[in-house]
Every structure is written in structure tokens, then in C-alpha cells.
Amino acid sequence: MHQVTVMTRAGCHLCEVAEAEIARICGELGVPWSTADVDSDPDWQAEYGDRVPVFLVDGAEHGYWRVEEDRLRSALTA
């Protein structure tokens, strides 16, 4: 089973929008998802800090800023 993680930060409007989209898509597909605060880890901040929200599928970067629904659905049903 796949796992989606949204790298996010407090006060990020794009993050809120992305989380809602990820919740809907993952909910429809029965895929677990979670969030991680990019500012809680210096390595995450260095890697993802300028591009939040960043979406990870099974721990690998899948995209950032905006959810590409068709692409995400394809990755989660493969």
C-alpha cells in the first residue's frame, strides 16, 4: 500500500489547500496520508523549505506547490 506525506508549514495557505486535496484523493482511494512540519527538522527545511507544500509518495518526492490530481491518482493506483 502507498503512503502520502505532505511537507508543510504553519501559516501556509497553499499547504492548507493541498492538504484538503490530498485528504480528498487519498480518502477516495483508501490511501493513508500524513503531514510533516518542514520547519521541525533542519534537513527538511534545507531540502523542501522553499517549495512547500511538497508531496511525497512512499518517501520519494512526487511534486510541490500544487497537487496534480491525475498524476497523483496514477501513482497511487499503480
Secondary structure, 3 states (H helix, E strand, C coil): CCCEEEEECCCCHHHHHHHHHHHHHHHHHCCCEEEEEHHHCHHHHHHHCCCCCEEEECCEEEEECCCCHHHHHHHHHC
